[in-house]
């Protein structure tokens, strides 16, 4: 039974890698977009993706009856924490990229003035 559960649950590194891959287009879009409306749209998409990934993690960790209990016993609290934290990665990366982009956009015109 334990082998069957181990095959179905993903490792923490696999979920971080998946979250990174899914975040890459949003980070690229956040870096390339220049309008405030575009930044808001990117952040909304990133927030939606983070919400869905975190919701899927919570469902798998807590709401799938016997499978959830066995997965928690096998993976432990760290597995649950990594699953939830990796779900937040898209919004965190997109927000950081948007903030840096906004900061750089403000700073560049000041440096160009003689």
Order of alpha helices (4+ residues) and beta strands (2+ residues): alpha-alpha-alpha-alpha-alpha
